Amino acid sequence: MKATVILAFLVLASLVQAQQKMAQEDPTHSHCEMMKRGEKGMGFSQQTTTHHFLLFADGGAIEIGANDPKDTSTRDQIRQHLSHVAKMFSDGNFEIPMFIHDKTPPGVPTMTELRDQIHYEFETTDSGGRVRIHTSNARAVEAVHEFLRFQITEHQTGDPMSPPEGPAK
């Protein structure tokens, strides 16, 4: 019995190592796996939607929209998801991005610690929705920016990595 448990553990460890090696050698594999987890975690296709992560002087925004203006089903799923995200983040719950990315994104520990000083507001857009994140705490702003920069990189959105000059939107 003990030998079977040890053998099962070694096989599992070997599989994990092989998967990590594959992700290092083929970043597209890692991105594809993240996209699959994203569809499960968000409840809609990642192929028929566009994500944006925007940095502002007082925080930022997460925006998702359906690519097809006639796709009201996806638009409504996005709105439901982002409304839920705003509530979860307000409670210091970042389980969805941790599931999607298979790790704790940078900034999350500080965002959790300072959750009472960060405000998350859901807003609808024509094609989906947005979670506007804002705070007056400089440490919280930096954590939000770390989180959003990670999202920009992971989702390969090409969004600017720094806030624009001038007032926040």
matplotlib code that plots the C-alpha trace (Angstrom):
import matplotlib.pyplot as plt

x = [0.0, 2.8, 4.7, 1.6, 1.1, 4.8, 4.5, 1.4, 3.1, 6.1, 4.0, 2.0, 5.2, 6.6, 3.5, 3.6, 7.3, 6.6, 3.7, 5.9, 8.7, 6.2, 4.9, 8.4, 9.3, 6.0, 4.5, 1.5, 0.6, 0.5, -1.6, -4.0, -4.4, -5.1, -7.7, -9.4, -9.5, -10.8, -13.8, -14.6, -14.0, -15.8, -18.6, -18.2, -15.9, -12.6, -12.5, -15.7, -14.8, -12.2, -10.5, -8.9, -7.0, -6.6, -4.4, -5.5, -3.9, -6.3, -6.5, -7.8, -10.5, -11.2, -13.3, -14.8, -16.9, -18.6, -16.9, -20.2, -22.7, -25.6, -24.3, -26.5, -26.1, -22.4, -22.9, -25.3, -22.9, -20.1, -22.2, -23.2, -19.6, -18.2, -21.0, -20.0, -16.3, -16.9, -18.6, -16.0, -13.1, -14.8, -14.9, -11.2, -12.0, -9.7, -10.4, -11.4, -8.2, -6.2, -8.0, -7.7, -4.0, -3.2, -1.4, -1.9, -1.5, 0.9, -0.8, -3.5, -2.1, -2.0, -5.4, -6.8, -5.1, -6.4, -9.8, -11.6, -9.7, -10.3, -13.6, -14.9, -17.8, -19.5, -20.7, -22.4, -21.0, -22.7, -20.9, -20.5, -19.2, -16.4, -15.2, -13.8, -11.2, -10.3, -8.6, -6.9, -4.3, -0.9, 0.1, -3.3, -2.9, 0.5, -1.0, -3.9, -1.4, 0.7, -2.5, -3.6, -0.1, 0.0, -3.4, -2.3, 0.7, -1.1, -4.1, -1.8, -4.1, -1.4, -2.9, -0.7, 1.4, 1.2, -1.7, -2.4, -1.5, -4.4, -7.5, -8.8, -11.8]
y = [0.0, 2.4, 1.6, 2.4, 5.8, 6.6, 5.5, 7.6, 10.6, 10.2, 9.9, 13.0, 14.9, 13.8, 15.0, 18.4, 18.8, 17.9, 20.4, 23.2, 22.4, 22.5, 25.9, 27.3, 25.9, 26.9, 30.0, 29.6, 26.4, 28.3, 31.1, 28.5, 26.8, 30.2, 31.0, 27.6, 28.3, 31.8, 30.4, 28.3, 31.0, 33.8, 31.8, 33.0, 32.5, 34.3, 34.1, 36.2, 38.9, 41.6, 42.4, 45.7, 46.5, 50.3, 52.1, 55.5, 57.8, 56.7, 53.0, 51.6, 49.5, 46.1, 46.2, 43.3, 43.5, 41.2, 41.4, 41.1, 43.9, 41.6, 39.0, 40.1, 36.7, 37.2, 40.9, 39.8, 37.1, 39.7, 42.0, 39.3, 38.2, 41.8, 42.6, 39.5, 40.4, 43.9, 42.4, 39.7, 42.1, 44.5, 41.6, 40.9, 37.7, 37.2, 33.5, 34.0, 35.6, 33.1, 30.2, 31.7, 32.4, 29.4, 31.6, 34.7, 37.7, 40.5, 43.1, 40.8, 40.5, 44.3, 44.7, 42.2, 43.9, 47.3, 46.2, 48.8, 51.6, 50.4, 50.9, 48.6, 49.9, 47.9, 49.9, 48.7, 49.5, 49.0, 45.7, 44.5, 46.1, 47.6, 47.4, 50.8, 50.5, 53.6, 54.6, 57.5, 55.3, 55.5, 51.9, 50.6, 52.4, 50.7, 47.3, 47.9, 48.9, 45.7, 43.6, 45.3, 45.1, 41.4, 41.1, 43.1, 40.8, 37.5, 38.3, 39.9, 42.9, 45.5, 48.0, 50.8, 49.8, 53.3, 55.7, 58.5, 62.0, 64.1, 63.2, 59.6, 58.6]
z = [0.0, 1.0, -2.2, -4.3, -2.6, -3.2, -6.9, -7.4, -5.9, -8.1, -11.2, -10.3, -9.6, -12.9, -14.7, -13.0, -13.9, -17.6, -17.7, -16.2, -18.7, -21.6, -20.4, -20.2, -23.7, -25.3, -23.9, -26.2, -24.4, -21.1, -22.6, -24.1, -20.7, -19.1, -21.8, -21.1, -17.4, -18.2, -20.1, -17.0, -14.5, -16.4, -18.0, -21.6, -24.6, -24.6, -28.4, -28.8, -26.3, -25.9, -22.5, -21.6, -18.4, -17.9, -15.4, -14.0, -11.5, -8.9, -9.8, -13.1, -14.8, -16.1, -19.3, -21.3, -24.3, -26.8, -30.2, -32.0, -31.2, -31.9, -29.4, -26.5, -24.7, -24.3, -23.4, -20.6, -19.4, -19.3, -17.2, -14.8, -14.4, -13.9, -11.4, -9.5, -9.7, -8.3, -5.3, -4.8, -5.0, -2.6, -0.2, -0.7, -2.7, -5.7, -6.3, -9.9, -11.1, -9.0, -10.7, -14.2, -13.9, -11.7, -9.2, -7.1, -9.3, -8.2, -6.1, -4.8, -1.2, -0.8, -2.5, 0.0, 3.0, 1.9, 0.6, 2.8, 1.0, -2.6, -4.3, -7.1, -9.2, -11.9, -14.9, -18.1, -21.5, -24.9, -25.5, -21.9, -18.8, -16.7, -13.1, -12.2, -9.4, -7.4, -4.2, -2.6, -0.9, -2.8, -1.7, -2.9, -6.3, -6.8, -5.9, -8.4, -11.1, -10.4, -10.7, -13.9, -15.5, -14.8, -16.5, -19.5, -19.9, -19.3, -21.5, -24.1, -24.6, -25.5, -23.2, -21.9, -18.9, -17.2, -16.5, -19.0, -18.1, -16.7, -14.7, -14.4, -16.5]

ax = plt.figure().add_subplot(projection="3d")
ax.plot(x, y, z, "-o")
ax.set_aspect("equal")
plt.show()
